[in-house]
Amino acid sequence: MAPDVFDASKDLPQPINNTPRDAPGDAPRDVSRDIPSNTPQPRGHFQGGRRIGAGAQTESNDSSQEHHRSRKRHPDDYSEVMAAERATTNGFAAFAPKPKGITFESQHPGETILLFLRQHPIVNVPWMLIALLMLLAPMLFILIIPFAREIPLRFQFIMVLGWYLLTMGYVFEQVLMWLFNSFVITDERIIDIDFYSLIYKQMDYAKLDKIQDISSRTGGVVYSLLDVGNIFVQTASEVPEFVFENISHPSKVTKLLNELVIEEEREQIEGRVS
């Protein structure tokens, strides 16, 4: 006969379950009501792949703040010069605010040209007078020098044709130099474009936050009447000084540059992208 085995677990106290059980036929009980009201709840929830509720509002505020940091103001909002000027479509203008249809090499995406400058047309008067004298030179040569009439007509034609071709080349070069020697002011940089010949040109850049000092100078009765002068910009970039020579409305340009520098400093303080 097998000996009896003592089971001590029968004498241990059993845990008391106070959770009421559902009676047969009762509807399933909502256990979420048993969660205390002071239990922290998740901020918002996901529905359809996106967060809604309080968490969504927080994310929206963060996105709005990030957009505010990266937003750039329109130049008319902080520049009196730009607000007073109208956009121009004249590609030959010496003073062209908000130019349309004008771009330049190495222009950044989103970079806006605020002012496009050339030297005042008055600077073309000297070479125009020289070109006029060059056009009259063959006739004066024949009238003044007696032995010029003894030159055969065939050689006279070749000499005159060669002289006029040289004159046309001189005029063409001067026109190109006036058109392409320009100064560009954008909402990010200043650019000085120096055109020396058809095969050589130089472009210098400086960011607005590198500008240290701006000054203008006007001299002469004619230049004072026409509002023409020079602007000197001291920078901390590779090019220490930019000189805008014989440009129109130097006081306006100086004021615009000061406004852009102030706006650049404000962007850095507010944390906006320059």
Secondary structure, 3 states (H helix, E strand, C coil): CCCCCCCHHHHCCCCCCCCCCCCCCCCCCCHHHHCCCCCCCCCCEEECCEEECHHHHHHHHHHHHHHHHHCCCCHHHHCHHHHHCCCECCCCCCEEECECCCCCCCCCCCCCEEEEEEECHHHHHHHHHHHHHHHHHHHHHHHHCHHHHHCCHHHHHHHHHHHHHHHHHHHHHHHHHHHHCEEEEECCEEEEEEEEECCEEEEEEEEHHHEEEEEEECCCHHHHHHCEEEEEEEECCCCCEEEEEEEECHHHHHHHHHHHHHHHHHHHHHCCCC
